[in-house]
Amino acid sequence: MTRRRRRVVALSSRDQERVARGESPEDLARADYEHDALSGPAEGLDAPAPGGAGSNDARLRRDVPPHWG
């Protein structure tokens, strides 16, 4: 199976400037996995932040609704 290529019909003025400078507009659309929001100190949403000091955890534990025990 051959891969179909997409063809650009129109470029925005900003992308036209990038192409004129020799840059690829697609480079800006690629994900930056080294500096994304989930690779911070908590290493993603599933891992707890170290320490917990200054976090929202204490308030959340204190403000538990009565039906949650």
Gaussian input, Z-matrix of N, CA and C with variables (Angstrom, degrees):
# hf/3-21g

backbone

0 1
 N
 C     1     B1
 C     2     B2     1     A1
 N     3     B3     2     A2     1     D1
 C     4     B4     3     A3     2     D2
 C     5     B5     4     A4     3     D3
 N     6     B6     5     A5     4     D4
 C     7     B7     6     A6     5     D5
 C     8     B8     7     A7     6     D6
 N     9     B9     8     A8     7     D7
 C    10    B10     9     A9     8     D8
 C    11    B11    10    A10     9     D9
 N    12    B12    11    A11    10    D10
 C    13    B13    12    A12    11    D11
 C    14    B14    13    A13    12    D12
 N    15    B15    14    A14    13    D13
 C    16    B16    15    A15    14    D14
 C    17    B17    16    A16    15    D15
 N    18    B18    17    A17    16    D16
 C    19    B19    18    A18    17    D17
 C    20    B20    19    A19    18    D18
 N    21    B21    20    A20    19    D19
 C    22    B22    21    A21    20    D20
 C    23    B23    22    A22    21    D21
 N    24    B24    23    A23    22    D22
 C    25    B25    24    A24    23    D23
 C    26    B26    25    A25    24    D24
 N    27    B27    26    A26    25    D25
 C    28    B28    27    A27    26    D26
 C    29    B29    28    A28    27    D27
 N    30    B30    29    A29    28    D28
 C    31    B31    30    A30    29    D29
 C    32    B32    31    A31    30    D30
 N    33    B33    32    A32    31    D31
 C    34    B34    33    A33    32    D32
 C    35    B35    34    A34    33    D33
 N    36    B36    35    A35    34    D34
 C    37    B37    36    A36    35    D35
 C    38    B38    37    A37    36    D36
 N    39    B39    38    A38    37    D37
 C    40    B40    39    A39    38    D38
 C    41    B41    40    A40    39    D39
 N    42    B42    41    A41    40    D40
 C    43    B43    42    A42    41    D41
 C    44    B44    43    A43    42    D42
 N    45    B45    44    A44    43    D43
 C    46    B46    45    A45    44    D44
 C    47    B47    46    A46    45    D45
 N    48    B48    47    A47    46    D46
 C    49    B49    48    A48    47    D47
 C    50    B50    49    A49    48    D48
 N    51    B51    50    A50    49    D49
 C    52    B52    51    A51    50    D50
 C    53    B53    52    A52    51    D51
 N    54    B54    53    A53    52    D52
 C    55    B55    54    A54    53    D53
 C    56    B56    55    A55    54    D54
 N    57    B57    56    A56    55    D55
 C    58    B58    57    A57    56    D56
 C    59    B59    58    A58    57    D57
 N    60    B60    59    A59    58    D58
 C    61    B61    60    A60    59    D59
 C    62    B62    61    A61    60    D60
 N    63    B63    62    A62    61    D61
 C    64    B64    63    A63    62    D62
 C    65    B65    64    A64    63    D63
 N    66    B66    65    A65    64    D64
 C    67    B67    66    A66    65    D65
 C    68    B68    67    A67    66    D66
 N    69    B69    68    A68    67    D67
 C    70    B70    69    A69    68    D68
 C    71    B71    70    A70    69    D69
 N    72    B72    71    A71    70    D70
 C    73    B73    72    A72    71    D71
 C    74    B74    73    A73    72    D72
 N    75    B75    74    A74    73    D73
 C    76    B76    75    A75    74    D74
 C    77    B77    76    A76    75    D75
 N    78    B78    77    A77    76    D76
 C    79    B79    78    A78    77    D77
 C    80    B80    79    A79    78    D78
 N    81    B81    80    A80    79    D79
 C    82    B82    81    A81    80    D80
 C    83    B83    82    A82    81    D81
 N    84    B84    83    A83    82    D82
 C    85    B85    84    A84    83    D83
 C    86    B86    85    A85    84    D84
 N    87    B87    86    A86    85    D85
 C    88    B88    87    A87    86    D86
 C    89    B89    88    A88    87    D87
 N    90    B90    89    A89    88    D88
 C    91    B91    90    A90    89    D89
 C    92    B92    91    A91    90    D90
 N    93    B93    92    A92    91    D91
 C    94    B94    93    A93    92    D92
 C    95    B95    94    A94    93    D93
 N    96    B96    95    A95    94    D94
 C    97    B97    96    A96    95    D95
 C    98    B98    97    A97    96    D96
 N    99    B99    98    A98    97    D97
 C   100   B100    99    A99    98    D98
 C   101   B101   100   A100    99    D99
 N   102   B102   101   A101   100   D100
 C   103   B103   102   A102   101   D101
 C   104   B104   103   A103   102   D102
 N   105   B105   104   A104   103   D103
 C   106   B106   105   A105   104   D104
 C   107   B107   106   A106   105   D105
 N   108   B108   107   A107   106   D106
 C   109   B109   108   A108   107   D107
 C   110   B110   109   A109   108   D108
 N   111   B111   110   A110   109   D109
 C   112   B112   111   A111   110   D110
 C   113   B113   112   A112   111   D111
 N   114   B114   113   A113   112   D112
 C   115   B115   114   A114   113   D113
 C   116   B116   115   A115   114   D114
 N   117   B117   116   A116   115   D115
 C   118   B118   117   A117   116   D116
 C   119   B119   118   A118   117   D117
 N   120   B120   119   A119   118   D118
 C   121   B121   120   A120   119   D119
 C   122   B122   121   A121   120   D120
 N   123   B123   122   A122   121   D121
 C   124   B124   123   A123   122   D122
 C   125   B125   124   A124   123   D123
 N   126   B126   125   A125   124   D124
 C   127   B127   126   A126   125   D125
 C   128   B128   127   A127   126   D126
 N   129   B129   128   A128   127   D127
 C   130   B130   129   A129   128   D128
 C   131   B131   130   A130   129   D129
 N   132   B132   131   A131   130   D130
 C   133   B133   132   A132   131   D131
 C   134   B134   133   A133   132   D132
 N   135   B135   134   A134   133   D133
 C   136   B136   135   A135   134   D134
 C   137   B137   136   A136   135   D135
 N   138   B138   137   A137   136   D136
 C   139   B139   138   A138   137   D137
 C   140   B140   139   A139   138   D138
 N   141   B141   140   A140   139   D139
 C   142   B142   141   A141   140   D140
 C   143   B143   142   A142   141   D141
 N   144   B144   143   A143   142   D142
 C   145   B145   144   A144   143   D143
 C   146   B146   145   A145   144   D144
 N   147   B147   146   A146   145   D145
 C   148   B148   147   A147   146   D146
 C   149   B149   148   A148   147   D147
 N   150   B150   149   A149   148   D148
 C   151   B151   150   A150   149   D149
 C   152   B152   151   A151   150   D150
 N   153   B153   152   A152   151   D151
 C   154   B154   153   A153   152   D152
 C   155   B155   154   A154   153   D153
 N   156   B156   155   A155   154   D154
 C   157   B157   156   A156   155   D155
 C   158   B158   157   A157   156   D156
 N   159   B159   158   A158   157   D157
 C   160   B160   159   A159   158   D158
 C   161   B161   160   A160   159   D159
 N   162   B162   161   A161   160   D160
 C   163   B163   162   A162   161   D161
 C   164   B164   163   A163   162   D162
 N   165   B165   164   A164   163   D163
 C   166   B166   165   A165   164   D164
 C   167   B167   166   A166   165   D165
 N   168   B168   167   A167   166   D166
 C   169   B169   168   A168   167   D167
 C   170   B170   169   A169   168   D168
 N   171   B171   170   A170   169   D169
 C   172   B172   171   A171   170   D170
 C   173   B173   172   A172   171   D171
 N   174   B174   173   A173   172   D172
 C   175   B175   174   A174   173   D173
 C   176   B176   175   A175   174   D174
 N   177   B177   176   A176   175   D175
 C   178   B178   177   A177   176   D176
 C   179   B179   178   A178   177   D177
 N   180   B180   179   A179   178   D178
 C   181   B181   180   A180   179   D179
 C   182   B182   181   A181   180   D180
 N   183   B183   182   A182   181   D181
 C   184   B184   183   A183   182   D182
 C   185   B185   184   A184   183   D183
 N   186   B186   185   A185   184   D184
 C   187   B187   186   A186   185   D185
 C   188   B188   187   A187   186   D186
 N   189   B189   188   A188   187   D187
 C   190   B190   189   A189   188   D188
 C   191   B191   190   A190   189   D189
 N   192   B192   191   A191   190   D190
 C   193   B193   192   A192   191   D191
 C   194   B194   193   A193   192   D192
 N   195   B195   194   A194   193   D193
 C   196   B196   195   A195   194   D194
 C   197   B197   196   A196   195   D195
 N   198   B198   197   A197   196   D196
 C   199   B199   198   A198   197   D197
 C   200   B200   199   A199   198   D198
 N   201   B201   200   A200   199   D199
 C   202   B202   201   A201   200   D200
 C   203   B203   202   A202   201   D201
 N   204   B204   203   A203   202   D202
 C   205   B205   204   A204   203   D203
 C   206   B206   205   A205   204   D204

   B1=1.4357
   B2=1.5301
   B3=1.2817
   B4=1.4591
   B5=1.5175
   B6=1.2781
   B7=1.4605
   B8=1.5207
   B9=1.3103
   B10=1.4573
   B11=1.5108
   B12=1.2979
   B13=1.4530
   B14=1.5133
   B15=1.3111
   B16=1.4589
   B17=1.5228
   B18=1.2818
   B19=1.4548
   B20=1.5177
   B21=1.3024
   B22=1.4549
   B23=1.5163
   B24=1.3140
   B25=1.4583
   B26=1.5248
   B27=1.3322
   B28=1.4585
   B29=1.5245
   B30=1.3078
   B31=1.4575
   B32=1.5192
   B33=1.3219
   B34=1.4602
   B35=1.5270
   B36=1.3023
   B37=1.4703
   B38=1.5294
   B39=1.3255
   B40=1.4678
   B41=1.5306
   B42=1.3393
   B43=1.4590
   B44=1.5233
   B45=1.3228
   B46=1.4636
   B47=1.5266
   B48=1.3378
   B49=1.4654
   B50=1.5233
   B51=1.3320
   B52=1.4674
   B53=1.5229
   B54=1.3207
   B55=1.4615
   B56=1.5256
   B57=1.3272
   B58=1.4616
   B59=1.5300
   B60=1.3404
   B61=1.4684
   B62=1.5238
   B63=1.3206
   B64=1.4563
   B65=1.5126
   B66=1.3356
   B67=1.4583
   B68=1.5200
   B69=1.3163
   B70=1.4568
   B71=1.5227
   B72=1.3225
   B73=1.4664
   B74=1.5276
   B75=1.3251
   B76=1.4614
   B77=1.5235
   B78=1.3265
   B79=1.4665
   B80=1.5164
   B81=1.3158
   B82=1.4558
   B83=1.5215
   B84=1.3165
   B85=1.4573
   B86=1.5243
   B87=1.3174
   B88=1.4591
   B89=1.5195
   B90=1.3064
   B91=1.4677
   B92=1.5250
   B93=1.3005
   B94=1.4554
   B95=1.5282
   B96=1.3308
   B97=1.4558
   B98=1.5277
   B99=1.3179
   B100=1.4559
   B101=1.5208
   B102=1.3365
   B103=1.4563
   B104=1.5174
   B105=1.3189
   B106=1.4602
   B107=1.5290
   B108=1.3026
   B109=1.4666
   B110=1.5219
   B111=1.3138
   B112=1.4593
   B113=1.5229
   B114=1.3178
   B115=1.4591
   B116=1.5226
   B117=1.3046
   B118=1.4637
   B119=1.5150
   B120=1.3224
   B121=1.4644
   B122=1.5222
   B123=1.3173
   B124=1.4592
   B125=1.5200
   B126=1.3160
   B127=1.4622
   B128=1.5119
   B129=1.2929
   B130=1.4546
   B131=1.5073
   B132=1.3060
   B133=1.4515
   B134=1.5243
   B135=1.3258
   B136=1.4599
   B137=1.5256
   B138=1.3202
   B139=1.4602
   B140=1.5244
   B141=1.3202
   B142=1.4725
   B143=1.5255
   B144=1.3029
   B145=1.4594
   B146=1.5231
   B147=1.3184
   B148=1.4599
   B149=1.5189
   B150=1.3259
   B151=1.4600
   B152=1.5057
   B153=1.2753
   B154=1.4517
   B155=1.5136
   B156=1.3145
   B157=1.4644
   B158=1.5201
   B159=1.3252
   B160=1.4566
   B161=1.5125
   B162=1.3085
   B163=1.4552
   B164=1.5226
   B165=1.2695
   B166=1.4550
   B167=1.5336
   B168=1.3285
   B169=1.4619
   B170=1.5233
   B171=1.3250
   B172=1.4680
   B173=1.5206
   B174=1.3091
   B175=1.4663
   B176=1.5206
   B177=1.3159
   B178=1.4616
   B179=1.5251
   B180=1.3338
   B181=1.4650
   B182=1.5226
   B183=1.3197
   B184=1.4621
   B185=1.5297
   B186=1.3155
   B187=1.4646
   B188=1.5273
   B189=1.3329
   B190=1.4609
   B191=1.5251
   B192=1.3231
   B193=1.4694
   B194=1.5277
   B195=1.3475
   B196=1.4673
   B197=1.5296
   B198=1.3102
   B199=1.4663
   B200=1.5291
   B201=1.3123
   B202=1.4542
   B203=1.5214
   B204=1.3170
   B205=1.4500
   B206=1.4506
   A1=108.77
   A2=116.46
   A3=119.75
   A4=110.03
   A5=114.56
   A6=119.78
   A7=109.16
   A8=114.62
   A9=119.13
   A10=109.22
   A11=116.24
   A12=121.26
   A13=109.33
   A14=114.74
   A15=119.08
   A16=109.05
   A17=115.32
   A18=120.68
   A19=109.20
   A20=116.44
   A21=120.98
   A22=108.60
   A23=114.62
   A24=119.65
   A25=110.10
   A26=116.98
   A27=120.90
   A28=109.41
   A29=116.25
   A30=122.03
   A31=109.18
   A32=115.37
   A33=118.91
   A34=108.37
   A35=116.47
   A36=119.84
   A37=110.52
   A38=116.82
   A39=120.30
   A40=110.69
   A41=117.01
   A42=119.65
   A43=111.18
   A44=118.41
   A45=121.00
   A46=110.39
   A47=116.88
   A48=120.49
   A49=110.69
   A50=117.20
   A51=120.41
   A52=110.84
   A53=116.86
   A54=120.72
   A55=109.75
   A56=117.81
   A57=121.45
   A58=111.21
   A59=117.45
   A60=121.54
   A61=111.75
   A62=117.66
   A63=121.23
   A64=113.94
   A65=117.90
   A66=121.78
   A67=109.61
   A68=115.72
   A69=120.97
   A70=109.16
   A71=118.55
   A72=120.12
   A73=112.46
   A74=117.57
   A75=121.06
   A76=111.88
   A77=118.03
   A78=120.46
   A79=111.39
   A80=117.09
   A81=120.61
   A82=112.15
   A83=117.70
   A84=121.25
   A85=112.16
   A86=118.22
   A87=120.88
   A88=110.56
   A89=115.31
   A90=121.00
   A91=109.93
   A92=116.49
   A93=123.09
   A94=107.11
   A95=116.41
   A96=120.45
   A97=113.02
   A98=118.51
   A99=119.99
   A100=112.12
   A101=117.86
   A102=120.90
   A103=111.83
   A104=118.29
   A105=119.05
   A106=110.55
   A107=116.16
   A108=121.64
   A109=112.58
   A110=118.54
   A111=120.78
   A112=113.34
   A113=118.66
   A114=119.61
   A115=111.95
   A116=117.17
   A117=121.99
   A118=111.71
   A119=118.11
   A120=120.79
   A121=113.77
   A122=119.12
   A123=120.86
   A124=111.61
   A125=118.73
   A126=124.80
   A127=112.04
   A128=117.65
   A129=121.55
   A130=111.96
   A131=115.00
   A132=119.70
   A133=112.85
   A134=118.24
   A135=121.05
   A136=112.94
   A137=117.38
   A138=120.56
   A139=109.83
   A140=117.59
   A141=119.35
   A142=110.80
   A143=116.08
   A144=120.88
   A145=108.83
   A146=118.76
   A147=120.34
   A148=111.61
   A149=115.69
   A150=120.64
   A151=113.10
   A152=118.20
   A153=122.26
   A154=113.15
   A155=118.54
   A156=121.04
   A157=108.95
   A158=115.31
   A159=119.18
   A160=112.88
   A161=116.71
   A162=118.99
   A163=110.10
   A164=115.31
   A165=122.68
   A166=111.43
   A167=117.34
   A168=121.03
   A169=113.27
   A170=117.81
   A171=120.63
   A172=110.93
   A173=117.36
   A174=120.43
   A175=110.50
   A176=116.89
   A177=119.58
   A178=111.34
   A179=117.59
   A180=120.32
   A181=111.46
   A182=117.17
   A183=122.45
   A184=111.23
   A185=117.71
   A186=122.38
   A187=113.03
   A188=117.10
   A189=121.02
   A190=108.94
   A191=118.15
   A192=119.98
   A193=110.83
   A194=118.76
   A195=122.31
   A196=113.42
   A197=118.22
   A198=119.47
   A199=112.23
   A200=118.60
   A201=121.39
   A202=111.29
   A203=117.90
   A204=122.23
   A205=111.63
   D1=128.40
   D2=179.06
   D3=-87.37
   D4=145.26
   D5=-179.78
   D6=-85.25
   D7=127.96
   D8=178.58
   D9=-79.94
   D10=142.02
   D11=179.30
   D12=-103.61
   D13=140.18
   D14=176.84
   D15=-83.85
   D16=145.73
   D17=179.81
   D18=-114.88
   D19=133.55
   D20=178.37
   D21=-80.63
   D22=127.61
   D23=179.18
   D24=-93.99
   D25=-40.15
   D26=-179.15
   D27=-144.41
   D28=142.08
   D29=176.48
   D30=-111.67
   D31=145.75
   D32=174.33
   D33=-69.60
   D34=165.32
   D35=-179.70
   D36=-62.99
   D37=-36.68
   D38=178.39
   D39=-65.88
   D40=-42.63
   D41=178.17
   D42=-68.25
   D43=-34.38
   D44=176.26
   D45=-61.80
   D46=-39.98
   D47=177.45
   D48=-64.78
   D49=-40.95
   D50=178.95
   D51=-63.43
   D52=-43.47
   D53=179.54
   D54=-64.62
   D55=-39.03
   D56=178.83
   D57=-63.21
   D58=-32.44
   D59=177.70
   D60=-83.03
   D61=-4.13
   D62=179.57
   D63=91.10
   D64=6.73
   D65=178.56
   D66=-86.98
   D67=157.96
   D68=177.00
   D69=-101.55
   D70=124.26
   D71=177.61
   D72=-60.71
   D73=-25.33
   D74=-179.39
   D75=-69.48
   D76=-25.85
   D77=179.95
   D78=-60.76
   D79=-34.32
   D80=-178.86
   D81=-75.07
   D82=-20.14
   D83=-178.55
   D84=-88.59
   D85=-12.07
   D86=-178.96
   D87=-74.74
   D88=147.39
   D89=179.82
   D90=-71.80
   D91=141.04
   D92=176.52
   D93=-102.89
   D94=91.68
   D95=-173.54
   D96=-73.88
   D97=-17.66
   D98=178.92
   D99=-79.44
   D100=-23.62
   D101=-174.95
   D102=-128.90
   D103=30.68
   D104=-179.46
   D105=-80.47
   D106=167.12
   D107=-173.90
   D108=-66.29
   D109=-25.25
   D110=-175.91
   D111=-89.24
   D112=-3.90
   D113=-178.94
   D114=-100.19
   D115=22.95
   D116=178.63
   D117=-75.48
   D118=-156.88
   D119=-175.91
   D120=-63.89
   D121=-25.93
   D122=-179.19
   D123=-85.36
   D124=-8.95
   D125=-179.99
   D126=53.59
   D127=45.89
   D128=177.13
   D129=111.78
   D130=173.81
   D131=-176.75
   D132=-78.08
   D133=-22.95
   D134=-176.51
   D135=-79.39
   D136=-24.78
   D137=-177.15
   D138=-91.34
   D139=135.53
   D140=178.55
   D141=-71.41
   D142=150.33
   D143=176.65
   D144=-69.62
   D145=140.15
   D146=-179.01
   D147=-67.19
   D148=141.88
   D149=176.34
   D150=87.00
   D151=-61.67
   D152=-178.31
   D153=82.82
   D154=-5.07
   D155=179.34
   D156=-69.26
   D157=132.00
   D158=179.94
   D159=80.42
   D160=5.09
   D161=-178.89
   D162=-91.84
   D163=179.33
   D164=-178.26
   D165=-87.99
   D166=-1.70
   D167=-173.57
   D168=-61.19
   D169=-44.75
   D170=-177.64
   D171=-62.67
   D172=-42.15
   D173=179.34
   D174=-65.48
   D175=-40.40
   D176=179.97
   D177=-65.46
   D178=-39.15
   D179=178.08
   D180=-68.11
   D181=-35.24
   D182=-178.56
   D183=-73.39
   D184=-34.94
   D185=-174.72
   D186=-97.23
   D187=38.32
   D188=179.57
   D189=-74.10
   D190=131.28
   D191=177.85
   D192=-60.32
   D193=149.98
   D194=-175.94
   D195=-59.44
   D196=-33.71
   D197=-177.18
   D198=-75.76
   D199=-3.49
   D200=176.52
   D201=-93.59
   D202=-1.71
   D203=175.96
   D204=87.73

